[in-house]
Amino acid sequence: MSRKSKSSVDMQFVWGDTLIKTGVAVVWLVAAIGLYTPFTLREAMQQNMTGYIIMIAGLLLFAFGLWQWGRKVREQATIADR
């Protein structure tokens, strides 16, 4: 395994941490949208509001992807640090 410089490892760790926190922030955004809307997800399905459901699902999928990507980047930084 090749050795990385300390600044490179630190930057990779910060980048991973930033991605994780961004993913969590998007989940909080979806929660705030859910609390702000005057209808429930069940009512949205009954009224065939597919755009709303797709947007919420897309944001949650995006948040999960950011979180996973950040975990992988931060894990690589900690492996290189050993």
C-alpha positions in Angstrom: 0.0 0.0 0.0 1.4 3.4 -0.9 1.8 6.0 1.8 -0.1 9.2 1.5 0.9 12.5 2.9 -0.6 13.6 6.2 -2.4 16.6 4.5 -3.9 14.3 1.9 -5.2 11.9 4.5 -6.6 14.8 6.6 -8.3 16.3 3.5 -9.8 13.0 2.6 -11.1 12.6 6.2 -12.6 16.1 6.1 -14.2 15.4 2.7 -15.8 12.2 3.9 -17.0 13.9 7.1 -18.5 16.7 5.0 -20.3 14.2 2.8 -21.7 12.4 5.8 -23.0 15.6 7.4 -24.5 16.8 4.1 -26.4 13.5 3.8 -27.7 13.9 7.4 -28.7 17.5 6.6 -30.7 16.4 3.5 -32.6 13.9 5.8 -33.4 16.8 8.1 -34.6 18.8 5.1 -36.9 16.0 4.1 -38.2 15.8 7.7 -38.9 19.5 7.7 -40.7 19.3 4.4 -42.7 16.4 5.8 -43.7 18.4 8.8 -44.5 21.6 6.8 -46.8 20.0 4.3 -50.4 19.9 5.2 -51.0 16.3 4.1 -49.5 12.9 4.9 -47.8 10.5 2.6 -50.9 8.3 2.6 -53.0 11.3 1.4 -50.5 12.0 -1.3 -50.7 8.5 -2.6 -54.5 8.6 -2.5 -54.5 11.8 -4.5 -51.9 10.4 -7.0 -49.3 13.1 -6.2 -46.5 11.1 -7.8 -44.3 14.2 -8.2 -44.2 14.8 -4.5 -43.5 11.2 -3.7 -40.8 10.9 -6.3 -39.1 14.1 -5.0 -39.2 12.9 -1.4 -37.9 9.4 -2.4 -35.2 11.0 -4.6 -34.0 13.3 -1.8 -33.8 10.3 0.6 -31.9 8.2 -1.9 -29.5 11.1 -2.5 -29.0 11.6 1.2 -28.3 7.9 1.7 -25.8 7.9 -1.2 -24.0 10.9 0.2 -23.8 9.2 3.6 -22.5 6.0 2.2 -20.0 7.8 0.0 -18.7 9.8 2.9 -18.4 6.7 5.1 -16.3 5.0 2.4 -14.0 8.1 1.8 -13.5 8.5 5.6 -12.8 4.8 6.0 -10.1 5.0 3.3 -8.6 8.0 5.1 -8.4 6.1 8.4 -7.0 3.0 6.7 -4.2 5.1 5.0 -3.5 6.7 8.4 -2.6 3.4 10.1 
